[in-house]
Protein backbone atom coordinates (compact mmCIF):
# COMPACT_ATOMS: atom_id res chain seq x y z
CA UNK A 1 0.00 0.00 0.00
CA UNK A 2 1.50 3.36 -0.99
CA UNK A 3 2.37 5.96 1.62
CA UNK A 4 0.34 9.15 1.17
CA UNK A 5 1.86 11.64 3.63
CA UNK A 6 5.26 13.04 2.68
CA UNK A 7 7.64 13.60 5.60
CA UNK A 8 9.83 16.70 5.96
CA UNK A 9 13.49 15.55 5.75
CA UNK A 10 14.63 15.12 2.16
CA UNK A 11 15.79 11.49 2.45
CA UNK A 12 12.43 10.55 3.92
CA UNK A 13 10.53 12.27 1.08
CA UNK A 14 12.78 10.52 -1.44
CA UNK A 15 12.16 7.15 0.19
CA UNK A 16 8.40 7.67 0.32
CA UNK A 17 8.30 8.62 -3.39
CA UNK A 18 10.50 5.62 -4.27
CA UNK A 19 8.43 3.30 -2.06
CA UNK A 20 5.16 4.49 -3.63
CA UNK A 21 6.58 3.57 -7.06
CA UNK A 22 8.14 0.26 -5.99
CA UNK A 23 6.03 -1.21 -3.15
CA UNK A 24 4.55 -3.89 -5.43
CA UNK A 25 8.05 -5.20 -6.22
CA UNK A 26 8.57 -6.38 -2.62
CA UNK A 27 7.93 -10.11 -2.16
CA UNK A 28 7.25 -9.41 1.52
CA UNK A 29 4.62 -6.67 1.94
CA UNK A 30 5.79 -3.66 3.95
CA UNK A 31 3.67 -1.14 5.85
CA UNK A 32 4.54 2.31 7.16
CA UNK A 33 4.04 2.62 10.93
CA UNK A 34 5.58 5.96 11.84
CA UNK A 35 7.10 9.11 10.36
CA UNK A 36 8.98 11.45 12.69
CA UNK A 37 11.54 14.22 12.24
CA UNK A 38 14.25 11.60 12.94
CA UNK A 39 13.15 8.86 10.57
CA UNK A 40 10.62 6.53 9.01
CA UNK A 41 9.62 3.25 10.64
CA UNK A 42 8.09 0.40 8.67
CA UNK A 43 7.20 -3.21 9.38
CA UNK A 44 6.89 -6.40 7.39
CA UNK A 45 3.19 -7.28 7.21
CA UNK A 46 2.24 -10.69 8.60
CA UNK A 47 5.77 -11.17 9.96
CA UNK A 48 6.73 -11.32 13.64
CA UNK A 49 6.67 -7.91 15.30
CA UNK A 50 10.26 -8.37 16.52
CA UNK A 51 11.39 -7.14 13.07
CA UNK A 52 11.21 -3.45 12.19
CA UNK A 53 12.67 -1.24 9.47
CA UNK A 54 14.18 2.16 10.24
CA UNK A 55 15.28 4.82 7.76
CA UNK A 56 17.24 7.78 9.14
CA UNK A 57 19.43 10.46 7.58
CA UNK A 58 22.15 8.11 6.38
CA UNK A 59 21.00 4.57 7.16
CA UNK A 60 18.37 1.97 6.30
CA UNK A 61 18.34 -1.00 8.67
CA UNK A 62 16.23 -3.94 9.80
CA UNK A 63 16.29 -4.24 13.58
CA UNK A 64 15.51 -7.22 15.77
CA UNK A 65 13.87 -6.37 19.10
CA UNK A 66 13.38 -9.44 21.26
CA UNK A 67 11.61 -9.67 24.61
CA UNK A 68 11.63 -5.90 25.02
CA UNK A 69 15.33 -5.45 24.19
CA UNK A 70 17.19 -4.35 21.08
CA UNK A 71 19.00 -7.47 19.87
CA UNK A 72 20.67 -7.00 16.48
CA UNK A 73 20.42 -5.59 12.95
CA UNK A 74 20.11 -8.19 10.23
CA UNK A 75 20.88 -5.64 7.52
CA UNK A 76 22.41 -2.19 7.89
CA UNK A 77 22.86 -0.08 4.77
CA UNK A 78 24.77 3.20 5.09
CA UNK A 79 25.61 6.15 2.87
CA UNK A 80 27.76 9.20 3.70
CA UNK A 81 26.99 11.81 1.12
CA UNK A 82 29.17 14.71 0.13
CA UNK A 83 28.72 17.17 -2.70
CA UNK A 84 31.41 17.84 -5.31
CA UNK A 85 31.37 20.10 -8.37
CA UNK A 86 30.64 16.96 -10.45
CA UNK A 87 27.75 15.64 -8.34
CA UNK A 88 27.25 13.57 -5.21
CA UNK A 89 29.53 10.86 -3.84
CA UNK A 90 29.52 8.44 -0.94
CA UNK A 91 32.48 8.76 1.44
CA UNK A 92 32.30 4.99 2.09
CA UNK A 93 32.93 4.03 -1.54
CA UNK A 94 36.43 4.22 -2.95
CA UNK A 95 38.05 2.75 -6.02
CA UNK A 96 41.63 1.45 -6.19
CA UNK A 97 43.08 4.93 -6.78
CA UNK A 98 41.56 6.27 -3.56
CA UNK A 99 38.83 8.24 -5.33
CA UNK A 100 35.12 7.81 -4.83
CA UNK A 101 34.02 5.08 -7.23
CA UNK A 102 30.79 6.68 -8.48
CA UNK A 103 29.34 10.14 -8.96
CA UNK A 104 25.57 10.63 -8.84
CA UNK A 105 23.57 13.54 -10.29
CA UNK A 106 21.48 13.96 -7.12
CA UNK A 107 21.27 12.86 -3.51
CA UNK A 108 18.10 10.97 -4.44
CA UNK A 109 19.98 8.94 -7.06
CA UNK A 110 22.69 8.10 -4.51
CA UNK A 111 20.15 7.11 -1.85
CA UNK A 112 18.36 4.89 -4.35
CA UNK A 113 21.62 3.21 -5.40
CA UNK A 114 23.03 2.73 -1.89
CA UNK A 115 19.95 2.26 0.29
CA UNK A 116 16.60 1.78 -1.40
CA UNK A 117 17.43 -0.64 -4.23
CA UNK A 118 19.77 -2.80 -2.08
CA UNK A 119 17.03 -3.00 0.55
CA UNK A 120 14.51 -4.21 -2.04
CA UNK A 121 17.03 -6.80 -3.27
CA UNK A 122 17.74 -7.98 0.30
CA UNK A 123 14.03 -8.37 1.09
CA UNK A 124 13.40 -10.39 -2.07
CA UNK A 125 16.58 -12.51 -2.04
CA UNK A 126 17.27 -12.99 1.68
CA UNK A 127 14.15 -12.32 3.76
CA UNK A 128 11.44 -13.72 1.46
CA UNK A 129 13.00 -17.22 1.15
CA UNK A 130 13.88 -17.45 4.86
CA UNK A 131 11.75 -19.75 7.02
CA UNK A 132 13.02 -18.66 10.43
CA UNK A 133 14.77 -15.90 12.28
CA UNK A 134 17.31 -17.39 14.69
CA UNK A 135 17.86 -15.18 17.73
CA UNK A 136 20.91 -16.01 19.85
CA UNK A 137 22.68 -14.60 22.87
CA UNK A 138 24.91 -15.35 25.82
CA UNK A 139 23.17 -16.06 29.10
CA UNK A 140 23.65 -12.54 30.44
CA UNK A 141 22.81 -10.91 27.07
CA UNK A 142 26.37 -9.54 26.97
CA UNK A 143 26.41 -10.56 23.30
CA UNK A 144 23.35 -10.98 21.10
CA UNK A 145 22.89 -11.71 17.42
CA UNK A 146 20.29 -12.80 14.88
CA UNK A 147 20.31 -14.43 11.47
CA UNK A 148 17.90 -15.60 8.81
CA UNK A 149 17.60 -19.35 8.26
CA UNK A 150 16.30 -20.77 4.98
CA UNK A 151 16.23 -24.49 5.74
CA UNK A 152 16.96 -26.98 8.49
CA UNK A 153 20.42 -27.86 7.13
CA UNK A 154 21.62 -24.37 8.12
CA UNK A 155 20.82 -25.16 11.76
CA UNK A 156 23.55 -27.84 11.76
CA UNK A 157 26.26 -25.47 10.51
CA UNK A 158 28.68 -23.89 12.99
CA UNK A 159 27.44 -20.55 14.31
CA UNK A 160 29.84 -17.98 12.81
CA UNK A 161 28.94 -15.35 15.43
CA UNK A 162 29.72 -17.79 18.25
CA UNK A 163 33.05 -18.71 16.62
CA UNK A 164 33.97 -15.04 16.38
CA UNK A 165 32.88 -14.43 19.97
CA UNK A 166 35.06 -17.32 21.16
CA UNK A 167 38.07 -15.88 19.29
CA UNK A 168 37.75 -12.35 20.74
CA UNK A 169 40.27 -11.36 23.39
CA UNK A 170 40.10 -8.66 26.03
CA UNK A 171 42.93 -6.12 26.26
CA UNK A 172 44.59 -8.26 28.94
CA UNK A 173 44.59 -11.27 26.57
CA UNK A 174 41.87 -13.27 28.32
CA UNK A 175 38.95 -14.58 26.26
CA UNK A 176 35.99 -12.25 25.92
CA UNK A 177 33.73 -15.32 26.05
CA UNK A 178 35.07 -18.56 27.42
CA UNK A 179 31.92 -20.65 27.16
CA UNK A 180 30.78 -23.02 24.49
CA UNK A 181 27.56 -23.46 22.60
CA UNK A 182 25.89 -24.71 25.82
CA UNK A 183 26.10 -21.15 27.22
CA UNK A 184 24.17 -19.73 24.28
CA UNK A 185 20.41 -19.33 24.17
CA UNK A 186 18.87 -19.84 20.71
CA UNK A 187 15.29 -19.13 19.71
CA UNK A 188 13.77 -19.87 16.34
CA UNK A 189 11.01 -17.51 15.26
CA UNK A 190 8.92 -18.69 12.35
CA UNK A 191 8.58 -16.10 9.59
CA UNK A 192 5.30 -15.28 7.78
C-alpha positions as CSV (number, residue, x, y, z in Angstrom):
1,X,0.0,0.0,0.0
2,X,1.5,3.4,-1.0
3,X,2.4,6.0,1.6
4,X,0.3,9.1,1.2
5,X,1.9,11.6,3.6
6,X,5.3,13.0,2.7
7,X,7.6,13.6,5.6
8,X,9.8,16.7,6.0
9,X,13.5,15.5,5.7
10,X,14.6,15.1,2.2
11,X,15.8,11.5,2.5
12,X,12.4,10.5,3.9
13,X,10.5,12.3,1.1
14,X,12.8,10.5,-1.4
15,X,12.2,7.1,0.2
16,X,8.4,7.7,0.3
17,X,8.3,8.6,-3.4
18,X,10.5,5.6,-4.3
19,X,8.4,3.3,-2.1
20,X,5.2,4.5,-3.6
21,X,6.6,3.6,-7.1
22,X,8.1,0.3,-6.0
23,X,6.0,-1.2,-3.1
24,X,4.6,-3.9,-5.4
25,X,8.1,-5.2,-6.2
26,X,8.6,-6.4,-2.6
27,X,7.9,-10.1,-2.2
28,X,7.2,-9.4,1.5
29,X,4.6,-6.7,1.9
30,X,5.8,-3.7,4.0
31,X,3.7,-1.1,5.9
32,X,4.5,2.3,7.2
33,X,4.0,2.6,10.9
34,X,5.6,6.0,11.8
35,X,7.1,9.1,10.4
36,X,9.0,11.5,12.7
37,X,11.5,14.2,12.2
38,X,14.2,11.6,12.9
39,X,13.2,8.9,10.6
40,X,10.6,6.5,9.0
41,X,9.6,3.3,10.6
42,X,8.1,0.4,8.7
43,X,7.2,-3.2,9.4
44,X,6.9,-6.4,7.4
45,X,3.2,-7.3,7.2
46,X,2.2,-10.7,8.6
47,X,5.8,-11.2,10.0
48,X,6.7,-11.3,13.6
49,X,6.7,-7.9,15.3
50,X,10.3,-8.4,16.5
51,X,11.4,-7.1,13.1
52,X,11.2,-3.5,12.2
53,X,12.7,-1.2,9.5
54,X,14.2,2.2,10.2
55,X,15.3,4.8,7.8
56,X,17.2,7.8,9.1
57,X,19.4,10.5,7.6
58,X,22.2,8.1,6.4
59,X,21.0,4.6,7.2
60,X,18.4,2.0,6.3
61,X,18.3,-1.0,8.7
62,X,16.2,-3.9,9.8
63,X,16.3,-4.2,13.6
64,X,15.5,-7.2,15.8
65,X,13.9,-6.4,19.1
66,X,13.4,-9.4,21.3
67,X,11.6,-9.7,24.6
68,X,11.6,-5.9,25.0
69,X,15.3,-5.5,24.2
70,X,17.2,-4.4,21.1
71,X,19.0,-7.5,19.9
72,X,20.7,-7.0,16.5
73,X,20.4,-5.6,13.0
74,X,20.1,-8.2,10.2
75,X,20.9,-5.6,7.5
76,X,22.4,-2.2,7.9
77,X,22.9,-0.1,4.8
78,X,24.8,3.2,5.1
79,X,25.6,6.2,2.9
80,X,27.8,9.2,3.7
81,X,27.0,11.8,1.1
82,X,29.2,14.7,0.1
83,X,28.7,17.2,-2.7
84,X,31.4,17.8,-5.3
85,X,31.4,20.1,-8.4
86,X,30.6,17.0,-10.5
87,X,27.8,15.6,-8.3
88,X,27.2,13.6,-5.2
89,X,29.5,10.9,-3.8
90,X,29.5,8.4,-0.9
91,X,32.5,8.8,1.4
92,X,32.3,5.0,2.1
93,X,32.9,4.0,-1.5
94,X,36.4,4.2,-2.9
95,X,38.0,2.7,-6.0
96,X,41.6,1.4,-6.2
97,X,43.1,4.9,-6.8
98,X,41.6,6.3,-3.6
99,X,38.8,8.2,-5.3
100,X,35.1,7.8,-4.8
101,X,34.0,5.1,-7.2
102,X,30.8,6.7,-8.5
103,X,29.3,10.1,-9.0
104,X,25.6,10.6,-8.8
105,X,23.6,13.5,-10.3
106,X,21.5,14.0,-7.1
107,X,21.3,12.9,-3.5
108,X,18.1,11.0,-4.4
109,X,20.0,8.9,-7.1
110,X,22.7,8.1,-4.5
111,X,20.2,7.1,-1.8
112,X,18.4,4.9,-4.3
113,X,21.6,3.2,-5.4
114,X,23.0,2.7,-1.9
115,X,20.0,2.3,0.3
116,X,16.6,1.8,-1.4
117,X,17.4,-0.6,-4.2
118,X,19.8,-2.8,-2.1
119,X,17.0,-3.0,0.5
120,X,14.5,-4.2,-2.0
121,X,17.0,-6.8,-3.3
122,X,17.7,-8.0,0.3
123,X,14.0,-8.4,1.1
124,X,13.4,-10.4,-2.1
125,X,16.6,-12.5,-2.0
126,X,17.3,-13.0,1.7
127,X,14.2,-12.3,3.8
128,X,11.4,-13.7,1.5
129,X,13.0,-17.2,1.1
130,X,13.9,-17.4,4.9
131,X,11.8,-19.7,7.0
132,X,13.0,-18.7,10.4
133,X,14.8,-15.9,12.3
134,X,17.3,-17.4,14.7
135,X,17.9,-15.2,17.7
136,X,20.9,-16.0,19.9
137,X,22.7,-14.6,22.9
138,X,24.9,-15.3,25.8
139,X,23.2,-16.1,29.1
140,X,23.6,-12.5,30.4
141,X,22.8,-10.9,27.1
142,X,26.4,-9.5,27.0
143,X,26.4,-10.6,23.3
144,X,23.3,-11.0,21.1
145,X,22.9,-11.7,17.4
146,X,20.3,-12.8,14.9
147,X,20.3,-14.4,11.5
148,X,17.9,-15.6,8.8
149,X,17.6,-19.4,8.3
150,X,16.3,-20.8,5.0
151,X,16.2,-24.5,5.7
152,X,17.0,-27.0,8.5
153,X,20.4,-27.9,7.1
154,X,21.6,-24.4,8.1
155,X,20.8,-25.2,11.8
156,X,23.6,-27.8,11.8
157,X,26.3,-25.5,10.5
158,X,28.7,-23.9,13.0
159,X,27.4,-20.5,14.3
160,X,29.8,-18.0,12.8
161,X,28.9,-15.3,15.4
162,X,29.7,-17.8,18.2
163,X,33.0,-18.7,16.6
164,X,34.0,-15.0,16.4
165,X,32.9,-14.4,20.0
166,X,35.1,-17.3,21.2
167,X,38.1,-15.9,19.3
168,X,37.7,-12.3,20.7
169,X,40.3,-11.4,23.4
170,X,40.1,-8.7,26.0
171,X,42.9,-6.1,26.3
172,X,44.6,-8.3,28.9
173,X,44.6,-11.3,26.6
174,X,41.9,-13.3,28.3
175,X,39.0,-14.6,26.3
176,X,36.0,-12.2,25.9
177,X,33.7,-15.3,26.0
178,X,35.1,-18.6,27.4
179,X,31.9,-20.7,27.2
180,X,30.8,-23.0,24.5
181,X,27.6,-23.5,22.6
182,X,25.9,-24.7,25.8
183,X,26.1,-21.1,27.2
184,X,24.2,-19.7,24.3
185,X,20.4,-19.3,24.2
186,X,18.9,-19.8,20.7
187,X,15.3,-19.1,19.7
188,X,13.8,-19.9,16.3
189,X,11.0,-17.5,15.3
190,X,8.9,-18.7,12.3
191,X,8.6,-16.1,9.6
192,X,5.3,-15.3,7.8
